[in-house]
């Protein structure tokens, strides 16, 4: 597995976050999140969420739990990770902090990927064949409706297939003329990178985004995480 990413932060701070990590010798996990709002409080809340998104249960992580049976651990299904986050971050008042989230677990030997989406923009799957589609598993942002059922999407990544996660700050970027970047422009920009290495593809997307928006200040964090099965 290969991962590449870029992150453009607002001057006042925001709530975007990205992560990727081994869960055990045969599985990797990855996520993207966006805390609603701007400023130092959103940024600090994002750091708090990240403290839970770790395979180290001895450090407060909720992605893997220790068990008595071999191999001595259990990877928590993505749906249950969302439920656990909902329980931790639901507050019964109008100051409810909530965030959008995508989380996936992949078997590196088979390419089988299980993915959940909680209100985050639709991940884009770009196959090595050139076919491209948005993944659309249902789910509400975390902290809004605890106990709501969430469904995972299961698929198999072939060798050379890529998956792109990104925040709504990227889609909402405005050009100097006030034109929104939007999902169609992003999909077209991703499709143009098919013959490039993942590193070069993400660099080109980054350059395309920054060139298109010009030099104005960012109104929201902009983040993108790309992964490829080698």
LINJO-V970089 format. One line per field, one symbol per residue. ss: DSSP state (a for helix, b for strand, c for the rest). psi: psi as a letter, one per 20 degrees, with the letter a starting at -180 (. if undefined). burial: I if it has 9 or more other C-alpha atoms within 8 Angstrom, else O. A space follows every 50 residues. Layout:
ss: ???
psi: ???
burial: ???
This chain:
ss: cbbbbbbbcccccccbbbbbbbbbccbbbbbbbbbccccaaaaaaaaaaa aaccccaaaccccbbbccccccbbbccaaaaaaaaaaaacccccccccbb bbbbbbbccccbbbbbbbbccccbbbcccccbbbcccccccbcccccccc ccbbbbcccccbbbbbcaaaaccbcccccbcaaaaaaaaaaccccccaaa aaaaaaaaaaaaaccccccccbbbbbbbcc
psi: pqqqrqpoqqhjqajqqqqqqphaijqqqqrqropprrahggghhghggh hhmqinhijjqjhpqprhqqjjrpppqhhhgggghghhjpplrijoprqq pppqppoigijppppqpniqqpqppoqhiiqpqpplqqpqqpigmqipqp pqpprpprpiqqppqqrihghjqqrhjjpqgrhghgghgghijhjrrggh ghghgghgghhhibjqqpiqqpqppqqpo.
burial: OOIIIIOOIIOOIIIIIIOIIIIOOIIIIIIIIIIIOIIIOIIIIIOOOI IIIIIIIOOIIIIIIOOOOOOOIOOIOIIOIIIIIIIOIIOOOOOIIIII IIIIIIIIOOIIIIIIIIIIOIIIIIIIOOOIOOIOIIIIIIIIIIOOOO IIIOOOIIOIIIIIIIIIIIIIIIIOOOOIIIOOOIIOIIIOIIOOOIOO IIOIIIOIOOOOIOOOOIOIIIIIIIIIIO
